[in-house]
Each structure stands twice: as C-alpha cells, then as structure tokens.
Amino acid sequence: VERSVFEGLDRVDPLAPFRDEFDIPDDGPIYLDGNSLGRPPRSAVAAVEAGLREWAIDLVGGWRRWVHLPESVGDRIGELLGARSGQVAVCDSTTVNLYKLASGALAARPGRGVIVGSAGDFPTDRYVLQGIAAASGHRLQLVGSSPSEGVDLDDLCRHINDDTALVCLSHVDYRSGARLDLTEVTEAVHRVGAMVLWDLCHSAGAVPVALDDSGADLAVGCTYKYLNAGPGAPGFLYVRTELQRDVAHPIWGWFGQSDQFAMGREYQRTEGAAGYLTGTPGVLALMAVDAAAGVTARAGIELLWAKSRELTDLLVRLITERLVPLGARLASPADPARRGAHIAVAHRQAWPWCASLVERGQVVGDFRPPDVLRLGPAPLYTRFVDLFDAVEKMAAVLSDGLPDGDFEARVT
Ligand SMILES: Cc1ncc(COP(=O)(O)O)c(C=O)c1O
C-alpha cells in the first residue's frame, strides 16, 4: 500500500480533530503504546490544575464535593461501557478491584470449589486468583491460551461445570490482543451456574463492551490506557445491580459504609457501586479520569471502534507486506473479528528490535517476553499515516541488522 492511501484516510477521518486535544510534538517518536499508557489530553491536565487550586482554596471543605467523585466518575465510565448508573465505581487499582470482586463472587457461590482463569492472562490476574485460592481453599484451574489466538471457547466449556464458582478472563488479551465474545462466554458460564468476572483493561475506551446487555456479572479495568487518565490513575469496578446484595465486599472500609460520616459502630455496606469502595480516594487522579473520559465520550465509542478496526486491519496488512519477508510473524488472531485494538508482531530478536526503535527516537511500542513487539494505535490520536511511517522504520531497523541481544540482557 502507498503512503498516499494513508494520507487520504487521515483527510476523511471524522476523529482527526481529536488529535488536536493532545500536545503532540511534531518531531517526537511515533507513539504506538497508548494501550500501556495513554497520552495526556489537555483537558485532563487542566482538570488537575483546577483541582490543585480547589484544594488550596476549599481545603477540607472540598470533601463535600470530592466524596462523590468515585460514583459520579463511575457513572461516566459506565456510559462508555454500556452500564446503567449505580453499577460502576472508580477506585483503587485494577489488581485490588479484581481481588475485591473475585472474593465477593466466591461468597455468592458457596459450596462450589473451583476458580477458572486463563494460563495466558496478565500476571496480576493470575497472581490475585492464586492468592485467593491459597487463602480460601478453592482450586484454581488455568485454561490454556494460545500465544496468538488466546482462549478457545470450546476449551473453556470443557473446563467448567457445576463445581465452578467463578470464571475470570480478560476480554482482550494483553499480549496478542485476541478478543473473546463477552455475551457468548458469559452465557456459557451462566449455563453452569458460575459467575463471570471480566478484566476490561485492554477494552475500555477503544472496544465496545455493552456490559449490561452482555449479561456480564462483574468487571474491572484501568483508566490509564485508552482512557488517558494518567500514570497510576485509579481503576474501575462494575457489579450488576441485581447481584449487589449477594456479592460481598471483603474489605470493610469507611468509604463503603452507609452514612459514612455518622462514624457508626457497625459496618453496613452502602447501596450501589459505592458499596465497593474502601478508603479515601485519590481526588486529583479522579478529576483527571473525569476529564479524560469526557474526551473519549465526545468522540464516541462506536466511531473509535470503527477507526480502531481500520487501523489494526491496515497494520496487519503492512506487517504482512513489509515485515513478514524480514522474518517477523503476526502474533495476533488472523481473523479480524477476533481482534481487539492492538496488534502483536513476533520476531526472534523482538527485544533488541523494540529497544532500537525507542533508542533511535522512531517508534514506541512495547516488548512482551519472549518474542513479541506489541503495537497499540490508540484511535483517539493515532493517524493512519503514523502506521505507514512506523512500519517503514521498523522494516529499516530489521534490514540494518540487529545485535544478537536477548531480553535477559535488557537494561530495564
Ligand atoms: C489485563 C491487565 N490487567 C491488569 C493490569 C494492571 O493492573 P494494575 O492497574 O492494578 O497495575 C494490566 C496492566 O497493564 C493489564 O494489562
């Protein structure tokens, strides 16, 4: 494909104006790592600055407003996830939220002995489930996951039965970008009477999830990837309204307490998603989430997803034309209907390849062991022409020849 084709696509891209809401230097590297840490929208920076002024002026009185942010920002994120009000809270980290909801799900399925996860899932998900199983006496069963195609639904179905309490999976695989069908998997899990907990880290802000309509029980995710809320911004959690009575909260903190400021003697969990809060939230970070998610909401998840599919389809085409002849291999599903918003390319020297591109200030992707370079073209601010230029630079580095470094020798 010619570069002019990509320039033409940028000219008709309805989301092109959104790039101007970010400060993007003309001479910087091509950033294809928005699926690890999104860029800062100017509105999020302004929101944090305004928050700092509020703190200075209002001091402790500011809490009258700030105390409601985990819920109100939760509703805003909920809109992007197809969730009605009162089911999403923004709080803690994805890891902590996963722990809270997985523990709560087990309490809602007494007498069942097995937790099912994916062997290929992001480490924190596996570790949290291992820890819960070790403490509670449940057995953790990890379903196999193909490095490029992810978890197979039929295989999952063979691993679940009336002893399964909880199935915990990522909607979009962090490495390959393989995407599961939220509704199909949820239905399969419900057929055996278990609960499903989704990790939406690689979906939120780029891939539609329609949480309510899919029938999903529980979900968690982060706001610092496609939602652009900044490093260490809080995660979110979703608990379907009908389940909130039965899904217990393992951490009894005062922010989950009804009538919090009455300082009552006994813990009584408050209604709605706020019942899954723990302690004092990071207010400045919540302000950034609110503003950044607002940019995504204005762009609209349907347009973002349409552009994302175009970007990833073209990226796969460029990889096939330019990089496969140089020894690279697609490590994402070949079927576009099974892909999320990022693409993985495998190469024997993926580590020095990725590191050279960063060192030369050309392309920022990220390396995932043992041999994958991951490219996440965030649809909100990535131009089509960026893909063409990035793949040209990637091809040039491969053609120049790479040192035989393996990733064990990496510096970071
Ligand atoms: C699938 C998935 N889950 C969880 C996390 C991280 O969780 P936390 O925000 O708690 O560090 C990531 C981070 O990249 C991820 O990709």
PDBQT file of the ligand as one rigid body, heavy atoms in Angstrom, charges set to zero:
ROOT
HETATM    1  C1  LIG A 501      -5.057  -7.112  31.607  1.00  0.00    +0.000 C 
HETATM    2  C2  LIG A 501      -4.456  -6.262  32.671  1.00  0.00    +0.000 A 
HETATM    3  N1  LIG A 501      -4.894  -6.353  33.944  1.00  0.00    +0.000 NA
HETATM    4  C3  LIG A 501      -4.372  -5.578  34.926  1.00  0.00    +0.000 A 
HETATM    5  C4  LIG A 501      -3.366  -4.683  34.662  1.00  0.00    +0.000 A 
HETATM    6  C5  LIG A 501      -2.714  -3.821  35.718  1.00  0.00    +0.000 C 
HETATM    7  O1  LIG A 501      -3.370  -3.684  36.883  1.00  0.00    +0.000 OA
HETATM    8  P1  LIG A 501      -2.960  -2.522  37.898  1.00  0.00    +0.000 P 
HETATM    9  O2  LIG A 501      -3.513  -1.249  37.360  1.00  0.00    +0.000 OA
HETATM   10  O3  LIG A 501      -3.529  -2.944  39.183  1.00  0.00    +0.000 OA
HETATM   11  O4  LIG A 501      -1.471  -2.452  37.927  1.00  0.00    +0.000 OA
HETATM   12  C6  LIG A 501      -2.878  -4.555  33.363  1.00  0.00    +0.000 A 
HETATM   13  C7  LIG A 501      -1.794  -3.573  33.088  1.00  0.00    +0.000 C 
HETATM   14  O5  LIG A 501      -1.219  -3.468  32.064  1.00  0.00    +0.000 OA
HETATM   15  C8  LIG A 501      -3.424  -5.364  32.351  1.00  0.00    +0.000 A 
HETATM   16  O6  LIG A 501      -2.956  -5.274  31.097  1.00  0.00    +0.000 OA
ENDROOT
TORSDOF 0
